[in-house]
Amino acid sequence: MFPGRIEAMSILQTILDQKAREIAAAREVESEAEVRARARTGEVPRGFIRALRAASPAVIAEIKRASPSKGLIREDLDPVQAARAYQRGGATCLSVLTDSQFFGGHRDFVTSIRQSLDAPIPILRKEFIIDPYQVWETRAIGADALLLIVAALSAEALAQLLTVAYEAGLDVLLEVHDERELEQTADVFAGLAPPIVDSRRLAIGINNRDLKTFAVDLTTTQRLTPLVKRLQPTGSEPFVVVAESGIFTAADMLLLNGYGADAFLIGESLVREGDPGVNLAALREQYRNGNQGVPE
């Protein structure tokens, strides 16, 4: 049973408390040293950021059964079938929710999907990562990149997790919601060694959803994209900017691209009904054609 909508003011801390309990329980089964050793014997991660740079439109298609803001989205969604459908629909990368309690996901989804795909599509593990244990676990289950949410982390924790992700060979999607979080990110970047903050390994995700109200405003991407340039290390390529939340039509994608977004993370509108791959293919085609109408 998935939880219904939860009050916005309490959800993030509720999730983080649950993550701490899950990590403690996982350590009882397998130590961090054991997880790290298992991670290092797996396949080399595929280039998540590299794939986003090479595609147009670059779409991270999300496998998502539920969320705290929307409640149950699609209970019967089979993650492997959805991943295969997305592959047929031309997904650049996949985003796989692994939180069970709030999003109806599971860590095993990543492993099953990686083993089932015909082509090497990079996989983002969509999770509330708060501990190095989860970073190594991400690599061990077969993901190629992980999400780090600035709102969920202290400056010290963010610096540590970026360092560990770099050591583990994983790409990072670093998610921000507002100007204050971008300032916090800039401060963290200033204290890290240059190889860790590398636009070839790290993208900036701009989440258009307000964490306090759950309201979505696509102009969040418009406000924040110019500020992302301040994070760019001297002499490096610009960061890939990924627009997240509130993307339902080709018109939304075209608008966000005009605001400076390079890639789009799309979930609910693709999985709620029908074939996710067909939905994705239609959205991509309309985007390419510059059609700002609602998909039929």
Buried (B, 14 or more C-beta within 10 A) or exposed (E): EBBEEBEBEEBBEBBBEBBEEBBEEBBEEBEBEEBBEBBEEBEEBBBBBBBBBEBEBBBBBBBBBBBBBBEBBBEEBBBBBBBBBBBBBBBBBBBBBBBBBBBBBBBEBBBBBBEEBEEEBBBBBBBBBBBBBBBBBBBBBBBBBBBBBBBBBEEEBBBBBBBBBBBBBBBBBBBBBBEEBBBBBEEBBEEBEEEBBBBBBBBBBBBBBBBEEBEBBBEBBBBBBEBBEEBBBEEEEEBBBBBBBBBBBBBBBBBBBEBBBBBBBBBBBBBBEEBBBBBBBBBBBBBEEEBBEEBE
